[in-house]
Amino acid sequence: MTFYKEDIDGIDKLLAEFLRLSGAKCALLIDKEGHLVTKRGELRTVDIDTISALVAGSFAATKEMARLLGEEEFTAMFHQGERDNIQLSLVGDRTLLTILFDDRTTVGMVRLYAGETANKLAVIYEEAMNREPDENAGLGDDYGADAKNTLDKLFD
């Protein structure tokens, strides 16, 4: 699936609205391979690459636990800490809505608005998947030959 700028703008708008309504600190959208798609909110001390990889790994492990229990997968996970909490929600079958929050809000508020946001994100994903490819996007037909010629000139 390919996201264009207007897709990311729509996703960012949804995440910002989610943060406003839920009172959560931060919302990350991470693909199942552990790559950050986009983020909104406070992230001062969080290493995004590490948290993205750990979230994907945690969700993969949880999927296996679900399978062992006869479920296809669990669609949400919650981890509670002394000060901070994290909620993971599967969006479609490709990304994880990752929410960091503290005692300024409640698990109930986060779950309520996370569900609504996940449904809205799924609509954006569906539109992106059904979009006709932009024939003008990409590198062009002559890119390979031009790149080869440029490299040849560099090493001559």
Number of C-alpha atoms within 10 A of each C-alpha: 10 9 14 9 8 10 16 15 13 14 23 18 13 18 26 17 15 23 22 12 15 21 18 24 19 19 26 24 25 27 21 19 15 20 18 18 15 15 21 20 16 13 14 7 6 9 9 16 13 11 17 23 17 13 23 20 15 13 22 15 12 17 17 15 15 15 13 11 10 9 11 12 17 15 16 18 14 14 10 12 9 7 8 12 18 20 20 26 22 23 23 15 11 13 25 28 23 24 26 20 24 17 12 9 14 14 17 10 13 21 18 13 17 27 16 12 19 21 14 15 21 16 12 17 22 12 12 16 13 9 11 8 10 7 7 7 7 8 8 9 8 8 11 11 10 11 11 11 11 11 11 10 9 8 6 5
